Amino acid sequence: MKENLKIFDSLQVLNFENQVANFQVHYHETFCISLIKKFVLNENEIIAPEECILISHPFEIHRNQPIEIITVSFSTFYISQDVVNFISPFDNTFFQNKVIENQCMTDQIKMLIQDVNSNKQSKNFRIKFYSDFYRFIYELTISYGCNKEYSASEPSILLE
């Protein structure tokens, strides 16, 4: 189920439960920050095990598929590069390690997903969620992010 949150710049949350189909080659205009909840996901030969965070960069061409013929469950936050850069200490945030295996970060994203799924109607949801999500992105970028410098020789990653 896809949720559009009127917090930040068009933040979206997508929950997949027991996904069996492969996703075709595609890209997103946003960062995709996913919590792998059940089993293992393969994204462009990068293995994301259960209970970890998987990050896809904006305009990064990728394909997601469950490992073998099992189902996978995951939740993804879609957040713009501008919002991440606003929160991050970097001008152009980039994650060299796309798979984050850190229990503290995993617990934080689980709480954010739980808040979206169960508390979004509460009176103080926006204030609390904004604060918690801001802290999560800040800690994620401080711990795992860096500044990506673009060069003229870098190939374009946009689909034609």
Buried (B, 14 or more C-beta within 10 A) or exposed (E): EEBEBEBBEBBBBBBBEEBEEEBEEEBBEBBBBBBBBBBBBBBEEBEBEBBBBBBBBBBBEBEBBBEEEEEBBBBBBBBBBEBBBEBBEBEBBBBEEBBBEBEEBBEBBBBBBEBBEEBBEEEEBEEEBBEBBBEBBBBBBEEBBBEBEEEEEEEEEEEE
